[in-house]
């Protein structure tokens, strides 16, 4: 398998390109069959015609496979131009010589594919009268070959632009995935830090809840380490992770604290969601929403709507931490913003506000 991020051409693309080239040249080689009547057609004349499109093929593929890549794309434009001028003039001269050769054969009653042949009894034309059509035919071939070079260059450059566009998209996607991976790697220690702070607080009180808390933490870490290594996970799995996390947070809640949790997920849900996208918001609610000396509450709601829309609502009492409290340092919410911008550009709405001692956040994602 080729390295990710490199431009590759599939077998189907190669087959399609080959078919297009074959079809185009078949049409060119078959032109005499369309323009000559059945009575005038001669296989000998057709074979005399074949070297002309062969010369066009030589000019076309000389540019397509070599000259454009090694000179034009290497910014050697002067060399590219001079070589093509020599190639066009030389090929036009060969076509003219072949034209003269075919006329001398005087086939089919003096008629050939290239013009009128000479009758044996016909008196030779003056040199001046003969020179004018020769120059005109030569200029015609030069113009035709120049158009062939232009066509070859246009096709090659369009393919190169398409290649560059694909590579840029793959590079941009690789950069996004790398940044998302970096953000996820930051979430894991941030999440672990806050969780360990809670367990440490329980241990200081010699609480019997420490052992269940460590067990719950091991389940959460199993999900974080092994089951969210992709950009998206099933919504049901993410909800189960959130449930386990909230169960762990319950162990430390004051007795008079109010905790309301609502999950409305369809039983046959197939919605995929970015892992850990809500956990920082929930962490923030418990961190700033609970106080041992005052009435506290946390209300969390996550609902699956039609067409894969997810609505997350969270409100909590607001007890801002002082500057000396560095637990998390606000990293979580910054990560949420960056991940939403990368994963759901123009497909999410996130609103936060603090009003009358209540912190509220609404996050709507169109998956």
C-alpha positions in Angstrom: 0.0 0.0 0.0 1.4 3.4 -0.9 2.2 5.8 1.9 -0.8 7.9 3.0 -0.8 11.4 1.7 0.9 10.6 -1.6 -1.0 11.0 -4.9 -1.8 7.6 -6.5 -3.6 6.7 -9.7 -6.0 3.8 -9.4 -6.2 0.9 -12.0 -9.6 2.3 -13.1 -8.1 5.8 -13.8 -5.3 4.2 -15.8 -7.7 2.2 -17.8 -10.0 5.2 -18.4 -7.0 7.4 -19.6 -5.7 4.6 -21.8 -9.2 4.2 -23.4 -9.5 7.9 -24.0 -6.1 8.0 -25.8 -6.9 4.9 -27.9 -10.3 6.3 -28.9 -8.9 9.7 -29.9 -6.2 8.1 -32.1 -8.6 5.6 -33.6 -10.7 8.5 -34.7 -7.7 10.3 -36.2 -6.4 7.2 -38.0 -9.9 6.5 -39.2 -10.6 9.9 -40.8 -9.9 8.6 -44.4 -12.7 6.0 -43.9 -15.2 8.8 -43.2 -14.1 11.3 -45.9 -13.4 9.0 -48.8 -16.3 7.4 -50.7 -16.3 3.6 -51.1 -15.3 3.8 -54.7 -12.2 6.0 -54.1 -10.9 4.1 -51.0 -7.7 2.2 -51.4 -5.8 0.4 -48.7 -2.5 1.4 -50.3 -3.5 5.1 -50.1 -4.6 4.5 -46.4 -1.2 3.0 -45.6 0.4 6.0 -47.2 -1.7 8.2 -44.9 -0.8 6.4 -41.7 2.7 7.9 -41.3 1.2 11.4 -41.0 -0.8 10.7 -37.7 2.2 8.7 -36.5 4.3 11.9 -36.8 1.6 13.7 -34.8 1.7 10.9 -32.2 5.5 11.2 -31.9 5.3 15.0 -31.3 2.4 14.5 -28.8 3.9 11.8 -26.7 7.4 13.2 -26.8 6.0 16.2 -25.0 3.5 14.2 -22.9 6.0 11.7 -21.5 9.3 13.5 -21.5 9.7 17.1 -22.6 7.0 18.7 -20.4 8.2 16.8 -17.3 11.9 17.3 -17.8 11.9 20.9 -19.2 8.6 22.8 -18.7 7.9 21.5 -15.2 11.6 22.0 -14.3 11.3 25.7 -15.3 13.5 25.2 -18.3 11.1 27.1 -20.6 13.6 28.3 -23.1 15.0 24.8 -23.7 11.4 23.5 -23.9 10.5 26.1 -26.5 13.6 25.6 -28.6 13.4 21.8 -28.6 9.7 21.9 -29.7 10.5 24.4 -32.5 13.1 22.0 -33.8 10.8 19.0 -33.3 7.9 20.7 -35.1 10.0 21.9 -38.0 11.8 18.6 -38.4 8.5 16.6 -38.2 6.8 19.0 -40.7 9.8 18.5 -43.1 9.4 14.7 -42.8 5.7 15.0 -43.5 6.5 17.1 -46.6 9.0 14.6 -47.8 6.5 11.8 -47.3 4.0 13.8 -49.2 6.3 14.3 -52.1 7.1 10.6 -52.0 3.4 9.6 -52.2 2.8 11.9 -55.1 5.6 10.2 -57.1 3.9 6.9 -56.8 1.0 8.3 -58.8 -1.5 5.8 -57.4 -5.2 5.4 -58.2 -5.0 7.3 -61.5 -2.9 10.1 -60.1 -4.9 10.7 -56.9 -3.6 10.2 -53.5 -4.7 11.1 -50.0 -2.4 14.1 -50.0 -3.5 15.8 -53.2 -3.4 15.4 -57.0 -0.7 13.2 -58.4 1.1 13.9 -61.7 0.0 12.2 -64.9 2.9 10.8 -66.8 2.0 12.9 -69.8 1.5 16.1 -67.8 4.1 18.8 -68.4 5.9 19.9 -65.2 4.7 23.1 -63.6 7.0 26.2 -63.3 9.1 26.1 -60.1 7.5 29.3 -58.8 4.0 27.9 -59.1 5.0 24.7 -57.4 6.8 26.4 -54.5 3.7 28.3 -53.3 1.6 25.2 -52.4 4.6 23.5 -50.9 5.1 26.5 -48.5 1.3 26.5 -47.7 1.2 22.8 -47.0 4.4 23.1 -44.9 2.9 26.0 -42.8 -0.3 24.0 -42.4 1.7 21.1 -40.9 3.7 23.5 -38.7 0.4 25.0 -37.3 -1.1 21.5 -36.9 1.9 20.2 -35.0 2.0 23.4 -32.8 -1.6 22.7 -31.9 -0.6 19.1 -31.0 2.1 20.5 -28.7 -0.4 22.9 -27.1 -3.0 20.1 -26.6 -0.4 17.8 -25.1 0.8 20.6 -22.7 -2.8 21.5 -21.7 -3.7 17.8 -20.9 -0.5 17.3 -18.9 -0.9 20.5 -17.0 -4.5 19.8 -16.2 -3.5 16.4 -14.8 -0.7 18.0 -12.8 -3.1 20.6 -11.3 -5.5 17.8 -10.4 -2.6 15.9 -8.8 -1.5 19.0 -6.8 -5.1 19.6 -5.7 -5.4 16.1 -4.4 -2.0 16.2 -2.7 -3.0 19.5 -1.0 -6.3 18.0 0.2 -4.5 14.9 1.5 -1.8 17.1 3.2 -4.5 19.3 4.8 -6.4 16.2 6.0 -3.1 14.7 7.4 -2.5 18.0 9.3 -6.0 18.0 10.7 -5.7 14.4 11.8 -2.3 15.2 13.4 -3.7 18.2 15.2 -6.7 16.2 16.4 -4.4 13.4 17.6 -2.4 16.0 19.5 -5.5 17.5 21.0 -6.7 14.0 22.0 -3.4 13.3 23.6 -3.8 16.4 25.6 -7.3 15.5 26.7 -6.2 12.2 28.2 -3.8 13.6 30.8 -6.2 16.5 31.5 -9.1 14.1 32.1 -6.9 11.9 34.2 -5.6 14.9 36.2 -9.2 16.0 37.2 -10.3 12.5 38.0 -7.3 11.8 40.2 -7.9 15.1 42.0 -11.4 13.8 42.9 -10.1 10.4 44.1 -7.4 12.2 46.1 -10.0 14.2 47.8 -11.9 11.1 48.8 -8.7 9.4 50.0 -8.0 12.4 52.3 -11.3 11.8 54.0 -10.6 8.0 54.3 -13.8 7.5 52.4 -14.9 3.9 51.6 -15.7 5.2 48.2 -12.1 5.2 47.1 -12.0 1.6 45.9 -15.2 1.9 43.8 -13.8 5.2 42.4 -10.5 3.5 41.3 -12.6 0.7 39.7 -14.7 3.3 37.8 -11.5 5.1 36.8 -10.0 1.9 35.3 -13.1 1.5 33.2 -12.9 5.1 32.0 -9.2 4.7 31.2 -9.9 1.5 29.2 -12.3 3.5 27.0 -9.9 6.4 26.7 -6.9 4.2 25.8 -8.3 1.4 23.7 -11.7 2.3 22.3 -11.4 5.8 21.1 -8.5 5.6 18.7 -10.6 6.6 15.8 -12.0 10.0 14.8 -15.5 8.9 15.5 -17.2 6.4 17.8 -20.8 5.2 18.1 -22.9 7.7 20.1 -24.1 4.9 22.4 -20.5 4.1 23.5 -19.8 7.7 24.2 -23.0 8.0 26.3 -21.9 4.9 28.3 -18.6 6.5 28.9 -20.3 9.7 30.1 -22.5 7.7 32.5 -19.5 6.0 34.0 -17.8 9.3 34.5 -20.8 10.9 36.1 -21.1 7.8 38.4 -17.5 8.5 39.5 -18.3 12.2 40.1 -21.3 11.2 42.3 -19.0 9.8 44.9 -17.7 13.2 45.8 -21.0 15.2 45.6 -22.2 17.0 48.7 -25.4 15.5 50.2 -27.6 18.4 49.4 -26.3 18.8 45.8 -28.8 18.2 42.9 -27.7 16.2 39.9 -30.1 15.7 37.0 -29.1 13.6 34.1 -31.1 13.0 30.9 -30.1 10.8 28.0 -32.5 10.5 25.1 -30.8 8.2 22.5 -32.6 6.1 20.0 -32.3 2.3 20.6 -31.3 1.7 17.0 -29.0 4.7 16.8 -26.3 4.6 14.2 -25.0 8.1 14.8 -21.2 8.5 15.1 -19.6 11.3 17.3 -16.1 12.5 18.0 -14.9 10.8 21.2 -14.6 12.8 24.4 -16.2 15.9 22.8 -18.6 16.4 25.7 -16.4 15.3 28.6 -14.6 18.6 29.0 -18.0 20.4 29.3 -19.1 17.9 32.0 -15.8 18.2 33.8 -16.2 22.0 33.8 -19.7 21.7 35.2 -18.6 19.6 38.2 -15.4 21.6 38.7 -17.2 25.0 38.9 -20.7 23.8 39.9 -20.1 22.1 43.2 -19.5 23.7 46.6 -19.5 22.1 50.0 -20.9 25.2 51.7 -23.6 26.3 49.3 -26.5 24.8 47.4 -25.2 23.3 44.2 -26.7 21.7 41.1 -25.7 20.2 37.8 -28.2 19.5 35.1 -27.1 17.6 32.0 -29.1 16.6 29.0 -28.0 14.9 25.8 -30.6 14.2 23.0 -30.4 12.6 19.6 -32.7 14.5 17.2 -33.7 13.6 13.6 -31.1 13.6 10.8 -28.2 12.9 13.2 -28.4 16.1 15.1 -27.1 16.0 18.7 -28.1 18.5 21.3 -26.2 18.8 24.5 -27.4 21.1 27.3 -25.7 21.7 30.6 -26.3 24.1 33.4 -24.8 24.3 36.8 -24.4 26.6 39.8 -21.3 28.7 39.3 -18.6 29.0 41.8 -15.5 30.3 40.0 -12.1 29.0 41.2 -9.5 31.4 42.4 -6.3 32.0 40.4 -4.3 29.7 42.6 -6.4 26.7 41.5 -4.6 25.3 38.5 -6.5 22.0 38.2 -7.0 21.9 34.4 -6.2 25.5 33.9 -9.0 25.9 31.3 -7.3 23.6 28.8 -10.4 21.4 28.3 -12.6 24.1 26.9 -9.9 25.4 24.5 -9.5 21.8 23.2 -13.3 21.5 22.7 -13.3 24.7 20.6 -10.4 23.5 18.4 -11.8 20.1 17.9 -15.2 21.4 16.9 -13.6 23.7 14.4 -11.6 20.9 12.9 -14.2 18.1 13.0 -17.5 20.0 12.5 -16.8 23.2 10.6 -20.0 25.1 9.9 -21.9 22.1 11.5 -22.0 23.0 15.1 -23.3 25.8 17.4 -21.8 26.3 20.8 -23.1 28.9 23.2 -22.0 29.7 26.8 -23.2 32.2 29.2 -23.1 33.1 32.9 -26.3 34.6 34.3 -27.6 35.0 37.9 -25.0 32.6 39.3 -25.8 29.9 36.7 -23.3 28.7 34.0 -25.1 27.4 30.9 -23.7 25.8 27.8 -25.5 24.6 24.7 -23.7 22.5 22.1 -25.6 21.4 18.9 -23.7 19.2 16.4 -25.0 18.1 13.0 -23.2 14.8 12.5 
